[in-house]
Amino acid sequence: MANPKESHRYPAETKRLETVPFCPELDVNILDKVPVEELPTKNGLADYALFVGGKLLGIIEARIRAGDVSDSELLPGYWGFANA
């Protein structure tokens, strides 16, 4: 019979990542598991950009309430970001 701890998936522990404010001198190519605040994109500032292994993993856009920004408005603009 399988060990319950081995066969059951437990949720990951919650860990707060320390954010780094964007500055022009920031080398995003060396960042690993680091959220960057207010990363410039061709459509304005992204609230947070998560870098893992020096690569952009994703953009997190904070919203006051659901429906403030539609996905069709948000997603196309974040493919041209600065310094990466």
C-alpha positions in Angstrom: 0.0 0.0 0.0 1.3 3.5 -0.9 2.4 5.9 1.8 -0.3 8.7 2.0 2.4 11.4 2.2 3.9 10.1 -1.1 0.6 9.7 -3.0 -1.2 12.8 -1.8 -0.3 16.2 -3.2 0.0 18.8 -0.4 -0.3 22.5 -1.2 3.0 24.4 -1.4 3.9 26.4 1.6 3.0 30.1 1.2 6.2 32.2 0.8 6.2 35.9 0.2 8.7 37.0 -2.5 10.4 40.3 -2.0 9.8 42.6 -4.8 12.4 44.8 -6.6 11.4 48.2 -8.0 12.3 48.6 -11.7 15.2 51.0 -12.5 17.0 51.4 -15.8 20.2 49.8 -14.5 18.4 46.6 -13.4 19.8 43.6 -15.3 16.7 41.3 -15.6 18.8 38.5 -17.1 20.3 37.6 -13.7 17.0 37.6 -11.8 15.7 34.3 -10.4 12.3 34.0 -8.7 12.1 37.8 -8.4 9.0 40.0 -9.0 9.9 43.4 -10.5 7.5 46.3 -9.7 6.4 48.6 -12.5 8.3 47.1 -15.4 8.0 49.4 -18.5 6.3 47.8 -21.5 5.4 49.3 -24.9 1.8 49.9 -23.5 2.8 51.4 -20.1 3.9 50.0 -16.8 3.1 46.5 -15.7 2.3 46.2 -12.0 4.6 43.2 -11.5 6.7 41.1 -13.8 8.0 37.7 -12.5 11.4 36.6 -13.7 12.7 33.1 -13.2 16.2 32.1 -14.4 16.6 35.5 -16.1 13.5 35.0 -18.3 10.1 36.7 -18.0 7.7 34.1 -16.6 4.6 36.3 -16.5 3.0 39.7 -15.9 0.7 40.3 -12.9 -1.7 43.2 -13.3 -3.4 44.3 -10.1 -7.1 45.2 -10.4 -9.4 47.0 -8.1 -12.3 44.7 -9.0 -13.1 42.1 -11.7 -13.8 43.6 -15.1 -11.6 46.7 -14.8 -9.5 45.4 -17.7 -10.4 42.7 -20.2 -7.9 40.1 -21.2 -8.1 41.2 -24.8 -7.0 44.7 -23.7 -4.3 43.4 -21.3 -2.4 40.5 -22.9 -1.3 41.9 -26.3 0.6 44.8 -24.8 3.0 42.9 -22.6 5.1 41.2 -25.2 7.5 44.1 -25.7 9.1 44.9 -22.4 12.2 46.8 -21.6 15.7 45.4 -21.0 15.0 41.7 -21.6 
